[in-house]
Amino acid sequence: MEDQVRVLKENWIDNCDFINSNLEFNEKKKKLINFRYGESMFLFVSPERLVIEEFRKIINTIDQSDFSLAFSYCVIDEVHCVSEWGHDFRTTYLMLGNNAQKYAKTQSGREVCLIGLTATASFDVLADIERELKIKTEESTDAIISIDNTIRPELFFQLIEQTKKPANFPILEQSLKDFIGREKQRLLNDFYMNAISILQTIDIDTIRRSLEQHFRDFEIIEKEETINRLIEDTLLRIHKELNVQNSYDLMSIIFCPHITGSFGITSEANPFPRNIEVFENLI
């Protein structure tokens, strides 16, 4: 939230603010008062804020001030979190659309318009979003779904296939799961150990080749001079914003399947460590 508000203000949109748990009580109170009287046209809050009684009263009575304020939109960032796969993440996302339309007053008296933003939405997730945001069948024709180019030049994927088969059959279902799990763990750790060597070889030339592959293979661009300009502009931005000179200036994030267990991050989080967790294999 802080980054989003900062970037907006850098672009001369200064009537915006945020409220999160990092703020002191008095600072939150001041921001809420400013919002209540129209000082902030854009307010960034967490889904948890909409289950707080005080905040509900503020947005539900926003039209009762001398300024006759009202809401136009409720924008839900990372809206894929309302999908079924995100139910164990932050459950307050589940009632987010319902709470917004129940408490946020609009000028016309109609329910506030919901805008969901995400870069991670399959067709199944979109169906989940429609259900969780209570979009009725007769309203679906009014719902606008805009799918832009989801190809990301900074992301590359590699599929590692587990081909090893157990020697003895028949085999119990749990034994088969254990066998596959152990083999996937071995492949996973092999990948992590090799990944460090690969990451250490990344430099500007590597990034250039990566960008060339992206713009030539995945973007619909016919003119060669346009591709070259995009590559050079991206490299210039990397130099300017990240100040990348060599591989030691680059950082990477490794997403792990689980916190604990053989696919876990570290033995510190695993009640039965076996020294084959991800972190132990990176150092």
C-alpha positions, 0 to 999 in steps of 0.5 A: 500500500505504501508503495502504491500511494508513493507512486501515485503521489509521484505522479501528481495524484496526491489526494490518496492515502492508506491505512494498515497495521504499521501505523500508530493509533493516532495516525490511523485516526487522523487518516480516517478523519481525513477520509471521512471528510473527503480529504482522500479520494482514494483509500487503500485498506486491507480486506480485514478493515471491512470487518471492523465495526468502526470502519463499516460505520464510517463508509456507511454514513459517508453521505451524512456529512455536509459534503454529501460524499459517496463511493464510485468504485471498490477496487479489489487488488489481487482478486484471485485471492477470493478464489477457492484456492485462496480460502486458506490464505486470508478468509476476509477476502471471501466476504470482501465483495459482499461487505463492500456492496453492503456498506459502501454508499453510492450517489445513486443508491445502487450497489457500488461497482466492483473492479477486480485486478489480478495477473493470476486468473485461469478460467476456473479462478474467474468462475470462482471470482464471479461466484464469490463476488455474488455476480448473478447470472442476469448481471453477467452480461454487464460484467466486463472481463478484460484479459490483456497480454499475460506474457511476462518478459521477466518470467521463464518456466522449466518443466522437470519430469519425474520418470523413475518407476518403482521396481515392485508391483503391486504397490500400496497407494501410500507407498506409491505416494511416498516413492514419488514424493522422495523422487520429486524431493531429489529432483527438487534439491538437484534443481536448487543446487544447480540453480545457484550456479545458473544464477551466478552466470546471469549478467546483462548479456544474459538478460539481453538474450532473454529479452530478445527471445521474449520480444521475438517469440512471444510478442506480436511485433513485425518491425525489427527496429521496434523490437530492438528499441524495446530491448534497448529501452528495457536494458536502459531501465534495468541499468537505471533502476537496478544498477545491475553491473554483474551477477552479484547485483541480481536477486532471485526469489525461490517459491517453495511448495510447503513450509515444513516437510521434505518440500519445506523451506528449512529444518527450523520449521520442520519438526522432523528435519532430515537436512534435505529442506530447501534452505539447507541445500542452498548454503 
